């Protein structure tokens, strides 16, 4: 279920919204994506959203969604919205969503909190805040100032925000070495499914691996379920993984991007930063050195500057992951990324594993676009179908289908 489209008429006065009003807003229709603009100061253009004793001032055009009343709503950060409550375990998310704009998820704090604290991940353009009885995830795209103003309106200490990424490796027990190795059928979904869904699909489907979106500036769906404990539980139940990092894209509107993707502008710097962040996010989930972390690059028209930017980014990403002890994978279309990598194989550090997209319904890792002498030692994933919905064990999920041959 998608949240409602923003009202077109101006608000005549600022309103203090409660959760009951959010349900009425949801019924109006799907959310629309929008470009950022400065936070209005005119009371006609703002809405005050109250949750658990905290009040946030947001633009009146932002939709407010009550997750308690609508737990199947997909919490997405590529649309202007305020989500209140705990995301459901069976969110109705599309298989394909990319991009980032200003949006908030305000949910109950999982543990008692004393005082307020704010952290920021500048690479992923995300603030996280805690205060009395609440935890906030605040995404931003082109307008960091706007989301800072929204957080500040609730008294959260944005000016004192700390770097979300601490130095050193998080204290998480590493998974076994085969966590990202698998031969057989897999799927990827925009948000990590709840435990009941994972158990149902494990028992009633042929899938044995799942693609999980571990981070990146253009990761659109929230990942409430995606924790180190969740990953370890799935591993012990027999699942294996292909971790995807949705960093900078070839363009703002290619592939699944709808004009809101942050594009590559400084390939070496941004590719290196993406690898640093991807490695930290992977380690925090328990993926040990040697695991494969895939850079998700949406489709583009190859040639000229775009190809140069993409190859520079992939080269820097791959080199940096190798320095950090991880293997690099790359996801892309056979007509764009794969074609560019093959054509320039002598001039770029190739990723260790290729995850190529060609939606031909052929569950094989052989493809005319991938030469037999490249990625030929169990180094391939083929995404052979996309934007499809399947039901197993009574649980429906929108997915892309993949065939894996990765050691």
Number of C-alpha atoms within 10 A of each C-alpha: 16 21 28 22 20 22 14 8 9 11 16 11 13 18 16 14 16 16 18 11 13 23 19 13 18 24 13 14 14 14 18 17 19 16 13 17 12 12 19 14 11 11 15 15 18 23 23 20 21 17 18 14 9 17 18 21 22 29 24 24 20 24 26 28 29 24 23 16 15 19 19 17 22 23 32 30 29 28 24 28 28 25 26 26 23 17 24 19 17 20 25 19 22 20 21 19 21 29 29 31 30 27 25 29 23 23 20 18 17 10 11 12 14 10 9 15 17 22 19 20 18 15 17 22 20 24 25 22 21 24 21 16 17 21 22 21 20 23 28 25 24 16 17 18 13 20 25 18 18 22 24 15 16 17 14 23 17 21 9 10 16 15 13 14 16 9 8 7 12 16 10 14 14 17 20 13 13 16 25 23 18 21 16 16 20 25 23 25 22 27 32 26 22 16 15 13 19 18 18 16 21 19 11 13 14 12 18 19 27 24 23 21 24 26 25 26 27 28 27 26 26 21 19 15 17 17 15 18 13 15 22 20 13 18 17 10 13 12 21 22 25 27 25 25 29 25 30 30 28 29 22 21 19 19 18 16 22 15 18 23 29 22 22 21 16 13 22 20 14 21 27 20 18 28 30 18 22 28 28 22 20 23 21 19 23 23 29 22 18 17 27 29 28 28 30 23 25 24 22 21 13 16 11 8 10 16 19 14 21 29 25 22 29 29 22 23 29 28 21 22 26 17 11 15 14 23 21 25 28 26 25 22 21 22 16 20 27 20 16 18 23 16 11 14 13 9 11 18 17 22 26 21 25 27 26 25 25 18 18 10 13 15 18 17 21 14 13 7 14 19 11 11 7 15 17 16 13 16 19 26 30 28 28 19 19 20 13 13 13 13 14 17 15 10 15 16 23 22 24 24 27 30 24 26 20 21 17
